[in-house]
């Protein structure tokens, strides 16, 4: 059987390869694509991509707020602790 060759199938394959091994993994996807671990993400497991929806995106800020906070906590923990003291 010939695999589907549509734009939707291509997008789905990319999404599933990024989500593979993580909490939002596609159950039917078998291929494995891995990136090397980043030095600032030692506490994160590979497959750390998460599925997002358009509702997660803040149009006014032009970002996904939770992802920004997660990135700051992972990449700059000392700065994050300093900023949290100013609440």
N, C-alpha and C positions, 0 to 999 in steps of 0.2 A: 504494500500500500504506500502510495506517495504521500509524504508529509504535506500539510497545508502550507501554501506559499502566499499568504495574505499579510497585509501590514499588521492586522490584529494578531495573527499567529507569531509574527516576528516580535512584536511588543511583548506578548505573553512569554515568549522564550527568554527575552532579556530580563523581564521582571522575575521570572522563576529562577533564573540563574543567580540573581542578586539575593533573592530571599532564601535560597537553598541552605539548609542547615540552621536556619533561624526560627524564631517563634511563628513567623507568618509564612513558612515554607509551603510551596505548592505540593500537595500530596502525590501527584502523578509524575513529577519531574525527577528524572534519574541522573542527568548529567551533573557534573560538579565543576564549578569555577571558583577559585580561591584567590584572594589577594593576600599579600604578606601582611602580617600584623603590624599595625602602626605603634610606634614607641609610646604614644600617649594613651593608647587604648588597651593596656595590659589586662585590665579587669573585664574587658568585653570578650565574648566568645566570637569566633568567626561566624559568618552568617548574620551579622548584626544589623542588616538592613531590615526595615519594617515597612509594611504596606501602609500608605497614607491615602487619604481621600481629599477631595477638594475642600471639604468642610474643615479639615485640619489647618488649611492655609489661611493666614490673616492677610487679607488684601490691602488693608491700610498700612501694615508694617512690611508687607512683601516678603514674608517668611513664615515658617512653621515654628511658633514660639517654643513648644516643648523640645524640638530638635536643637534649637539654639542653646537652651539651658543645658540639655544633655551634653552637647559639644563642649560648653564651657566647663562643666563639672569634670568631664573626662580629660580635657586638654590643659586646663589651668586650675587645678584644685586649690592651690594656695590663694590665687586671686579670687576665686569663687567664695572661699571662706571669708576673705576680707570684705567682699561686697555684701555678703549676707549679714555682717555685723551692722550695716547701715540701714537696715529695714526700719 
